[in-house]
Amino acid sequence: MKKFLIAGALCAMMIFPAAAQEVSARKGAPAKANWFVSAGFGGQVYLGDHDRQVEFGKRITPALDIAVGKWFTPSIGLRLMYSGLSAKGATQNGVHSTGEVMPGEKGGWGYWLSYQKFNEFSISAEVLFNLNNVFAGYREDRVWSCCPYVGIGYARVTDEPVANGYLIRGGLFNSFRVAKAWAVNLDLRAGYLGDDFDGEVGGRSGDGLLTATVGVTYKFGPRGWNR
């Protein structure tokens, strides 16, 4: 019981100042404040049923991010994001096959597999948490902000056979302030999709998608929070 009381006290010590800061900040921010748009470009790796039999480097494909969002408090924001482009891997049943057979000996890794490539995209709604403002208080001139996030969305394969599915993901959005309205961002995330999204059903609970992008964010005025 003592341990629980100490843990509860520590949590309260961290949460109460942040909550007070939030309440104070909300009073000075109009509804049209703190909107932003961001765009990024990088790479992603699909984690399907047979994809581990393809060299990691050969599975990296381009990834594009376009997002619009709003910070409702210094610590909590919401964004709507388009992401995707294409994915690569391996297929056993020939779905989205490039026609190139993978090298391999009979009975060994890669046997009866061919390389796979398909175009895909997703649209997701994500909640962001600015940890710097939660634990260190709001500072408009802070250079680096660390913002973990979670979200859900819709994903689609646009090549035949077309596939539609759900997307659950989380990540870490790193923002580096370079001017009052501009920031450079590094977005690292992992996504979870249905097992049949790539046309392969291997009995797993689902497929994965790892993504890393670098981009820029523009913050519309009015921006910031009154203390």
Backbone as CSV, one residue per row, in Angstrom:
resi,resn,N_x,N_y,N_z,CA_x,CA_y,CA_z,C_x,C_y,C_z
1,MET,0.829,-1.203,0.000,0.000,0.000,0.000,0.870,1.262,0.000
2,LYS,1.932,1.214,0.762,2.824,2.371,0.835,3.400,2.702,-0.532
3,LYS,3.765,1.660,-1.284,4.327,1.878,-2.612,3.306,2.540,-3.530
4,PHE,2.028,2.109,-3.401,0.989,2.701,-4.227,0.767,4.167,-3.883
5,LEU,0.820,4.487,-2.591,0.643,5.874,-2.166,1.774,6.757,-2.675
6,ILE,3.008,6.238,-2.592,4.157,7.002,-3.091,4.040,7.218,-4.591
7,ALA,3.657,6.144,-5.314,3.506,6.254,-6.766,2.410,7.248,-7.124
8,GLY,1.304,7.197,-6.344,0.216,8.136,-6.600,0.627,9.566,-6.342
9,ALA,1.401,9.780,-5.308,1.875,11.130,-4.992,2.801,11.655,-6.075
10,LEU,3.678,10.782,-6.556,4.598,11.197,-7.616,3.834,11.549,-8.884
11,CYS,2.827,10.740,-9.210,2.023,11.036,-10.390,1.298,12.360,-10.232
12,ALA,0.764,12.605,-9.047,0.055,13.857,-8.803,0.983,15.046,-8.929
13,MET,2.220,14.896,-8.431,3.184,15.987,-8.510,3.502,16.336,-9.959
14,MET,3.462,15.335,-10.827,3.757,15.589,-12.238,2.539,16.105,-12.988
15,ILE,1.358,15.570,-12.658,0.154,15.897,-13.414,-0.443,17.237,-13.035
16,PHE,-0.472,17.579,-11.726,-1.143,18.800,-11.299,-0.537,20.066,-11.904
17,PRO,0.796,20.224,-11.922,1.349,21.409,-12.567,1.014,21.470,-14.047
18,ALA,1.041,20.323,-14.712,0.716,20.303,-16.131,-0.741,20.682,-16.348
19,ALA,-1.629,20.174,-15.479,-3.044,20.491,-15.611,-3.293,21.986,-15.389
20,ALA,-2.619,22.551,-14.403,-2.767,23.983,-14.146,-2.272,24.804,-15.329
21,GLN,-1.178,24.363,-15.912,-0.636,25.049,-17.077,-1.629,24.992,-18.236
22,GLU,-2.259,23.834,-18.412,-3.220,23.652,-19.490,-4.411,24.597,-19.318
23,VAL,-4.951,24.652,-18.114,-6.108,25.503,-17.863,-5.776,26.955,-18.122
24,SER,-4.614,27.375,-17.660,-4.183,28.753,-17.861,-4.002,29.050,-19.335
25,ALA,-3.429,28.105,-20.059,-3.147,28.320,-21.472,-4.415,28.395,-22.296
26,ARG,-5.398,27.589,-21.959,-6.620,27.568,-22.743,-7.320,28.919,-22.748
27,LYS,-7.228,29.642,-21.666,-7.946,30.912,-21.547,-7.484,31.925,-22.579
28,GLY,-6.224,31.816,-23.016,-5.707,32.831,-23.914,-5.588,32.410,-25.366
29,ALA,-6.149,31.260,-25.748,-5.995,30.758,-27.106,-7.341,30.691,-27.803
30,PRO,-7.566,31.500,-28.854,-8.826,31.431,-29.595,-8.952,30.115,-30.345
31,ALA,-10.181,29.779,-30.763,-10.440,28.496,-31.419,-9.664,28.345,-32.724
32,LYS,-9.382,29.457,-33.390,-8.683,29.382,-34.672,-7.167,29.310,-34.519
33,ALA,-6.671,29.275,-33.302,-5.228,29.281,-33.062,-4.634,27.877,-33.115
34,ASN,-3.332,27.853,-33.401,-2.508,26.643,-33.286,-2.874,25.527,-34.261
35,TRP,-3.293,25.911,-35.463,-3.445,24.956,-36.555,-2.094,24.801,-37.253
36,PHE,-1.867,23.643,-37.845,-0.608,23.410,-38.543,-0.800,22.449,-39.711
37,VAL,0.128,22.519,-40.658,0.205,21.546,-41.747,1.642,21.035,-41.785
38,SER,1.796,19.804,-42.181,3.134,19.238,-42.277,3.210,18.287,-43.459
39,ALA,4.424,18.115,-43.959,4.677,17.187,-45.057,6.048,16.557,-44.826
40,GLY,6.170,15.293,-45.171,7.433,14.604,-44.976,7.651,13.526,-46.021
41,PHE,8.899,13.165,-46.188,9.252,12.118,-47.151,10.329,11.241,-46.525
42,GLY,10.231,9.939,-46.765,11.214,9.021,-46.192,11.054,7.632,-46.743
43,GLY,11.188,6.644,-45.877,11.108,5.262,-46.298,10.271,4.423,-45.355
44,GLN,9.793,3.285,-45.852,9.008,2.382,-45.028,9.311,0.936,-45.406
45,VAL,9.040,0.036,-44.476,9.264,-1.390,-44.673,8.010,-2.140,-44.241
46,TYR,7.477,-2.952,-45.157,6.293,-3.756,-44.858,6.731,-5.075,-44.229
47,LEU,5.967,-5.536,-43.241,6.284,-6.769,-42.522,5.159,-7.769,-42.739
48,GLY,5.223,-8.472,-43.880,4.210,-9.457,-44.222,4.637,-10.871,-43.870
49,ASP,3.833,-11.839,-44.305,4.046,-13.230,-43.922,5.384,-13.793,-44.389
50,HIS,5.778,-13.493,-45.618,7.009,-14.059,-46.176,8.104,-13.015,-46.384
51,ASP,7.861,-11.799,-45.946,8.775,-10.706,-46.285,10.147,-10.820,-45.637
52,ARG,10.244,-11.521,-44.530,11.540,-11.654,-43.867,12.535,-12.445,-44.712
53,GLN,12.051,-13.128,-45.731,12.926,-13.886,-46.606,13.534,-13.008,-47.716
54,VAL,13.158,-11.745,-47.710,13.745,-10.757,-48.615,14.685,-9.873,-47.808
55,GLU,15.839,-9.563,-48.358,16.792,-8.707,-47.654,16.122,-7.395,-47.241
56,PHE,16.458,-6.940,-46.041,15.813,-5.750,-45.490,15.938,-4.552,-46.434
57,GLY,17.134,-4.350,-46.973,17.347,-3.200,-47.846,16.490,-3.217,-49.094
58,LYS,16.179,-4.418,-49.600,15.367,-4.531,-50.805,13.892,-4.278,-50.533
59,ARG,13.517,-4.225,-49.263,12.115,-4.007,-48.895,11.811,-2.552,-48.587
60,ILE,12.816,-1.692,-48.563,12.587,-0.275,-48.276,11.959,0.406,-49.491
61,THR,10.866,1.092,-49.277,10.165,1.807,-50.338,9.927,3.258,-49.913
62,PRO,9.653,4.157,-50.865,9.394,5.561,-50.508,8.111,5.706,-49.700
63,ALA,8.099,6.714,-48.847,6.915,7.009,-48.031,6.675,8.511,-48.030
64,LEU,5.423,8.903,-48.184,5.030,10.308,-48.211,4.006,10.574,-47.121
65,ASP,4.189,11.674,-46.389,3.242,12.099,-45.352,2.707,13.486,-45.679
66,ILE,1.402,13.678,-45.523,0.784,15.000,-45.592,-0.249,15.064,-44.481
67,ALA,-0.144,16.064,-43.614,-1.032,16.107,-42.449,-1.495,17.527,-42.163
68,VAL,-2.670,17.624,-41.562,-3.186,18.883,-41.044,-3.691,18.612,-39.633
69,GLY,-3.440,19.538,-38.728,-3.835,19.283,-37.349,-3.959,20.549,-36.529
70,LYS,-4.272,20.343,-35.264,-4.460,21.469,-34.344,-4.066,21.040,-32.935
71,TRP,-3.372,21.928,-32.239,-3.089,21.737,-30.814,-4.219,22.392,-30.032
72,PHE,-4.955,21.579,-29.264,-6.067,22.091,-28.479,-5.602,22.639,-27.133
73,THR,-4.505,22.121,-26.640,-3.848,22.627,-25.442,-2.346,22.544,-25.725
74,PRO,-1.498,23.083,-24.883,-0.056,22.953,-25.125,0.423,21.508,-25.159
75,SER,-0.347,20.583,-24.609,0.105,19.200,-24.499,-0.664,18.197,-25.343
76,ILE,-1.839,18.565,-25.853,-2.685,17.617,-26.568,-3.091,18.195,-27.921
77,GLY,-2.849,17.424,-28.967,-3.219,17.837,-30.306,-3.829,16.684,-31.088
78,LEU,-4.389,17.021,-32.243,-5.007,16.031,-33.117,-4.608,16.349,-34.550
79,ARG,-4.284,15.311,-35.327,-3.971,15.528,-36.731,-4.648,14.469,-37.592
80,LEU,-4.945,14.845,-38.835,-5.469,13.939,-39.855,-4.372,13.798,-40.893
81,MET,-3.933,12.561,-41.165,-2.760,12.365,-42.008,-2.997,11.367,-43.132
82,TYR,-2.524,11.756,-44.304,-2.401,10.830,-45.435,-0.963,10.331,-45.451
83,SER,-0.778,9.030,-45.645,0.571,8.479,-45.735,0.568,7.263,-46.650
84,GLY,1.759,6.961,-47.170,1.892,5.779,-48.007,2.659,6.064,-49.280
85,LEU,2.645,5.171,-50.184,3.112,5.196,-51.569,3.149,3.760,-52.075
86,SER,4.139,2.967,-51.598,4.239,1.594,-52.074,4.891,0.716,-51.023
87,ALA,4.792,-0.602,-51.236,5.390,-1.571,-50.329,5.968,-2.725,-51.140
88,LYS,6.999,-3.357,-50.580,7.657,-4.487,-51.226,7.758,-5.657,-50.258
89,GLY,7.825,-6.857,-50.833,8.001,-8.044,-50.009,8.116,-9.279,-50.869
90,ALA,7.542,-10.370,-50.377,7.557,-11.640,-51.100,6.161,-12.237,-51.093
91,THR,5.823,-12.940,-52.161,4.514,-13.577,-52.255,4.658,-15.037,-52.637
92,GLN,3.834,-15.861,-52.050,3.809,-17.282,-52.368,2.679,-17.611,-53.328
93,ASN,1.573,-16.866,-53.226,0.426,-17.138,-54.078,0.382,-16.288,-55.342
94,GLY,1.384,-15.429,-55.527,1.470,-14.641,-56.757,0.757,-13.311,-56.737
95,VAL,0.104,-12.949,-55.629,-0.603,-11.673,-55.551,0.404,-10.519,-55.543
96,HIS,0.214,-9.569,-56.431,1.088,-8.394,-56.581,2.530,-8.785,-56.920
97,SER,2.699,-9.914,-57.566,4.042,-10.374,-57.926,4.640,-9.484,-59.005
98,THR,5.938,-9.248,-58.910,6.646,-8.494,-59.942,7.015,-9.385,-61.124
99,GLY,6.844,-10.685,-60.962,7.229,-11.640,-61.996,8.641,-12.174,-61.837
100,GLU,9.381,-11.612,-60.870,10.752,-12.061,-60.630,10.756,-13.091,-59.510
101,VAL,11.229,-14.292,-59.841,11.266,-15.374,-58.858,12.462,-15.187,-57.934
102,MET,12.227,-15.407,-56.634,13.315,-15.289,-55.674,14.254,-16.489,-55.770
103,PRO,15.553,-16.265,-55.593,16.491,-17.391,-55.613,16.307,-18.261,-54.379
104,GLY,16.475,-19.552,-54.530,16.336,-20.458,-53.394,16.335,-21.899,-53.843
105,GLU,16.789,-22.775,-52.973,16.822,-24.194,-53.269,15.527,-24.856,-52.811
106,LYS,15.152,-25.935,-53.483,13.924,-26.644,-53.157,13.930,-27.064,-51.692
107,GLY,12.838,-26.710,-51.007,12.723,-27.037,-49.599,13.380,-26.030,-48.678
108,GLY,14.055,-25.037,-49.236,14.748,-24.053,-48.422,14.047,-22.716,-48.426
109,TRP,14.703,-21.719,-47.773,14.146,-20.373,-47.697,14.052,-19.771,-49.095
110,GLY,12.901,-19.163,-49.388,12.713,-18.486,-50.658,12.183,-19.362,-51.774
111,TYR,12.102,-20.668,-51.553,11.628,-21.555,-52.614,10.142,-21.335,-52.862
112,TRP,9.759,-21.237,-54.131,8.394,-21.003,-54.571,7.894,-19.600,-54.222
113,LEU,8.803,-18.692,-53.961,8.417,-17.310,-53.694,8.843,-16.407,-54.837
114,SER,8.100,-15.327,-55.021,8.495,-14.296,-55.979,8.421,-12.943,-55.292
115,TYR,9.135,-11.977,-55.851,9.130,-10.638,-55.266,7.763,-9.987,-55.468
116,GLN,7.411,-9.155,-54.518,6.092,-8.524,-54.501,6.231,-7.014,-54.378
117,LYS,5.356,-6.288,-55.066,5.304,-4.837,-54.927,3.886,-4.368,-55.194
118,PHE,3.398,-3.444,-54.355,2.051,-2.911,-54.553,1.988,-1.485,-54.013
119,ASN,1.075,-0.713,-54.576,0.847,0.669,-54.149,-0.229,0.699,-53.073
120,GLU,0.007,1.524,-52.064,-0.940,1.588,-50.941,-0.929,2.978,-50.329
121,PHE,-1.975,3.260,-49.566,-2.015,4.508,-48.796,-2.915,4.309,-47.589
122,SER,-2.833,5.239,-46.667,-3.715,5.206,-45.502,-4.092,6.625,-45.112
123,ILE,-5.241,6.755,-44.474,-5.704,8.016,-43.900,-6.043,7.742,-42.453
124,SER,-5.435,8.471,-41.547,-5.594,8.176,-40.127,-5.814,9.438,-39.306
125,ALA,-6.477,9.266,-38.181,-6.650,10.326,-37.179,-5.795,9.955,-35.980
126,GLU,-4.976,10.900,-35.519,-3.997,10.592,-34.481,-4.005,11.658,-33.377
127,VAL,-3.875,11.198,-32.161,-3.785,12.088,-30.995,-2.321,12.220,-30.612
128,LEU,-1.832,13.462,-30.509,-0.447,13.737,-30.155,-0.346,14.274,-28.731
129,PHE,0.739,13.899,-28.061,0.997,14.358,-26.698,2.387,15.001,-26.653
130,ASN,2.442,16.274,-26.331,3.725,16.972,-26.226,4.296,16.752,-24.824
131,LEU,5.245,15.816,-24.705,5.789,15.468,-23.399,6.579,16.607,-22.775
132,ASN,7.228,17.410,-23.595,7.989,18.537,-23.056,7.083,19.487,-22.285
133,ASN,5.920,19.802,-22.874,4.997,20.721,-22.209,4.325,20.085,-21.000
134,VAL,4.149,18.758,-21.031,3.546,18.070,-19.890,4.458,18.129,-18.676
135,PHE,5.731,17.813,-18.880,6.631,17.649,-17.741,7.518,18.864,-17.468
136,ALA,7.718,19.729,-18.464,8.606,20.877,-18.263,7.891,22.210,-18.416
137,GLY,6.595,22.187,-18.686,5.869,23.437,-18.845,6.009,23.998,-20.247
138,TYR,5.060,24.851,-20.612,5.044,25.420,-21.959,6.126,26.476,-22.146
139,ARG,6.841,26.366,-23.269,7.816,27.375,-23.683,7.717,27.559,-25.186
140,GLU,7.383,28.760,-25.618,7.185,29.008,-27.043,8.477,28.853,-27.831
141,ASP,9.625,29.169,-27.221,10.890,29.138,-27.944,11.647,27.816,-27.779
142,ARG,10.973,26.769,-27.292,11.642,25.478,-27.126,12.052,24.936,-28.491
143,VAL,13.303,24.487,-28.609,13.831,24.020,-29.892,13.299,22.643,-30.252
144,TRP,13.350,21.693,-29.314,12.951,20.323,-29.616,11.728,19.925,-28.801
145,SER,10.744,19.376,-29.492,9.554,18.859,-28.822,9.392,17.384,-29.170
146,CYS,9.169,16.575,-28.154,9.008,15.130,-28.296,7.528,14.795,-28.123
147,CYS,6.905,14.283,-29.179,5.458,14.080,-29.170,5.084,12.652,-29.579
148,PRO,4.918,11.751,-28.631,4.390,10.428,-28.982,2.928,10.553,-29.410
149,TYR,2.457,9.596,-30.210,1.075,9.649,-30.679,0.545,8.250,-30.945
150,VAL,-0.765,8.139,-30.951,-1.464,6.912,-31.307,-2.611,7.292,-32.231
151,GLY,-3.020,6.357,-33.105,-4.098,6.668,-34.023,-4.692,5.434,-34.670
152,ILE,-5.815,5.640,-35.325,-6.487,4.598,-36.088,-6.841,5.171,-37.447
153,GLY,-7.024,4.290,-38.428,-7.345,4.795,-39.746,-7.764,3.724,-40.729
154,TYR,-7.864,4.166,-41.973,-8.279,3.332,-43.094,-7.094,3.154,-44.028
155,ALA,-6.845,1.928,-44.479,-5.738,1.640,-45.389,-6.280,0.952,-46.638
156,ARG,-5.609,1.199,-47.783,-6.101,0.648,-49.044,-4.935,0.299,-49.967
157,VAL,-5.005,-0.854,-50.574,-4.105,-1.243,-51.663,-4.807,-0.848,-52.952
158,THR,-4.162,-0.037,-53.776,-4.815,0.489,-54.979,-4.576,-0.371,-56.219
159,ASP,-3.638,-1.312,-56.152,-3.416,-2.227,-57.273,-4.388,-3.407,-57.182
160,GLU,-4.663,-4.021,-58.352,-5.508,-5.212,-58.366,-4.725,-6.427,-57.875
161,PRO,-5.320,-7.258,-57.018,-6.632,-7.101,-56.398,-6.622,-6.049,-55.290
162,VAL,-7.576,-5.124,-55.365,-7.679,-4.041,-54.385,-8.008,-4.622,-53.012
163,ALA,-7.436,-4.020,-51.978,-7.724,-4.450,-50.606,-8.002,-3.231,-49.741
164,ASN,-8.920,-3.381,-48.819,-9.257,-2.340,-47.851,-9.097,-2.909,-46.450
165,GLY,-8.641,-2.086,-45.535,-8.463,-2.591,-44.179,-8.316,-1.479,-43.164
166,TYR,-8.170,-1.879,-41.932,-7.985,-0.950,-40.831,-6.496,-0.751,-40.567
167,LEU,-6.186,0.285,-39.849,-4.810,0.580,-39.478,-4.787,1.083,-38.044
168,ILE,-3.922,0.493,-37.238,-3.673,0.975,-35.882,-2.185,1.285,-35.786
169,ARG,-1.833,2.458,-35.312,-0.408,2.768,-35.246,-0.071,3.751,-34.143
170,GLY,1.212,3.759,-33.829,1.744,4.690,-32.862,3.135,5.102,-33.289
171,GLY,3.579,6.222,-32.778,4.886,6.692,-33.199,5.408,7.811,-32.319
172,LEU,6.493,8.376,-32.794,7.151,9.479,-32.084,7.418,10.592,-33.093
173,PHE,6.764,11.731,-32.872,6.908,12.893,-33.744,7.864,13.873,-33.075
174,ASN,9.043,14.035,-33.669,10.058,14.952,-33.141,10.033,16.241,-33.952
175,SER,9.848,17.356,-33.271,9.761,18.656,-33.935,10.916,19.552,-33.486
176,PHE,11.617,20.154,-34.460,12.766,21.021,-34.181,12.453,22.426,-34.715
177,ARG,12.277,23.362,-33.810,11.893,24.731,-34.178,13.041,25.444,-34.884
178,VAL,12.779,25.989,-36.077,13.786,26.742,-36.823,13.370,28.195,-37.023
179,ALA,12.091,28.488,-36.829,11.575,29.852,-36.909,10.248,29.878,-36.163
180,LYS,9.684,31.072,-36.021,8.455,31.201,-35.246,7.333,30.346,-35.821
181,ALA,7.272,30.249,-37.144,6.182,29.510,-37.778,6.625,28.183,-38.389
182,TRP,7.920,27.912,-38.404,8.429,26.732,-39.110,9.184,25.786,-38.182
183,ALA,9.079,24.501,-38.492,9.822,23.480,-37.755,10.203,22.355,-38.713
184,VAL,11.314,21.726,-38.428,11.726,20.503,-39.131,11.324,19.324,-38.265
185,ASN,10.752,18.302,-38.873,10.260,17.186,-38.080,10.811,15.834,-38.541
186,LEU,10.976,14.949,-37.574,11.367,13.562,-37.790,10.271,12.694,-37.193
187,ASP,9.611,11.911,-38.052,8.472,11.091,-37.628,8.844,9.612,-37.719
188,LEU,8.813,8.909,-36.590,9.121,7.479,-36.524,7.881,6.748,-36.025
189,ARG,7.433,5.724,-36.743,6.190,5.065,-36.343,6.142,3.600,-36.773
190,ALA,5.217,2.878,-36.144,4.949,1.483,-36.466,3.441,1.315,-36.604
191,GLY,3.031,0.574,-37.627,1.614,0.363,-37.872,1.247,-1.110,-37.876
192,TYR,-0.013,-1.388,-37.602,-0.542,-2.754,-37.559,-1.731,-2.843,-38.503
193,LEU,-1.683,-3.817,-39.433,-2.741,-4.009,-40.412,-3.217,-5.456,-40.376
194,GLY,-4.325,-5.731,-41.084,-4.840,-7.085,-41.158,-3.887,-8.013,-41.897
195,ASP,-3.963,-9.296,-41.590,-3.044,-10.279,-42.159,-3.163,-10.395,-43.672
196,ASP,-4.347,-10.106,-44.222,-4.568,-10.289,-45.661,-4.386,-9.007,-46.467
197,PHE,-3.856,-7.950,-45.859,-3.754,-6.665,-46.547,-2.898,-6.763,-47.810
198,ASP,-1.816,-7.549,-47.765,-0.924,-7.698,-48.916,-1.315,-8.858,-49.827
199,GLY,-2.488,-9.466,-49.579,-2.944,-10.579,-50.404,-2.471,-11.934,-49.939
200,GLU,-1.663,-11.963,-48.874,-1.145,-13.215,-48.322,-1.784,-13.468,-46.952
201,VAL,-2.260,-14.666,-46.741,-2.810,-15.044,-45.443,-1.948,-16.164,-44.888
202,GLY,-1.196,-15.849,-43.845,-0.265,-16.825,-43.308,-0.581,-17.300,-41.911
203,GLY,-1.763,-16.964,-41.431,-2.154,-17.426,-40.110,-1.657,-16.552,-38.972
204,ARG,-1.033,-15.426,-39.294,-0.582,-14.528,-38.237,-1.728,-13.609,-37.842
205,SER,-1.558,-12.927,-36.730,-2.602,-12.018,-36.268,-2.698,-10.770,-37.123
206,GLY,-1.612,-10.406,-37.813,-1.627,-9.223,-38.659,-0.259,-8.914,-39.227
207,ASP,-0.211,-7.925,-40.113,1.035,-7.466,-40.716,1.459,-6.149,-40.081
208,GLY,2.705,-5.776,-40.321,3.230,-4.541,-39.749,3.781,-3.613,-40.812
209,LEU,3.995,-2.370,-40.426,4.559,-1.369,-41.322,5.397,-0.396,-40.505
210,LEU,6.699,-0.352,-40.790,7.620,0.560,-40.116,7.932,1.723,-41.047
211,THR,7.879,2.951,-40.521,8.057,4.142,-41.356,8.915,5.173,-40.649
212,ALA,9.764,5.847,-41.420,10.553,6.976,-40.926,10.547,8.057,-41.996
213,THR,10.134,9.270,-41.638,10.099,10.377,-42.595,10.700,11.636,-41.980
214,VAL,11.221,12.480,-42.838,11.749,13.788,-42.455,10.982,14.835,-43.249
215,GLY,10.573,15.901,-42.594,9.801,16.915,-43.300,9.781,18.246,-42.592
216,VAL,8.781,19.050,-42.934,8.634,20.385,-42.356,7.201,20.584,-41.881
217,THR,7.049,21.468,-40.912,5.740,21.829,-40.388,5.602,23.348,-40.417
218,TYR,4.445,23.814,-40.889,4.134,25.249,-40.846,2.992,25.464,-39.870
219,LYS,3.189,26.391,-38.927,2.186,26.677,-37.903,1.479,27.993,-38.250
220,PHE,0.174,27.912,-38.488,-0.606,29.092,-38.831,-0.778,29.995,-37.612
221,GLY,-0.913,31.281,-37.877,-1.209,32.213,-36.806,-2.706,32.369,-36.622
222,PRO,-3.162,32.784,-35.445,-2.317,32.999,-34.263,-1.799,31.672,-33.703
223,ARG,-0.591,31.737,-33.181,0.055,30.533,-32.650,0.587,30.819,-31.245
224,GLY,0.791,29.758,-30.481,1.301,29.910,-29.128,0.190,29.999,-28.106
225,TRP,0.588,30.134,-26.855,-0.347,30.136,-25.732,0.047,31.228,-24.746
226,ASN,-0.966,31.915,-24.221,-0.716,32.910,-23.186,-0.482,32.215,-21.853
227,ARG,0.421,32.738,-21.076,0.703,32.143,-19.765,-0.318,32.617,-18.739
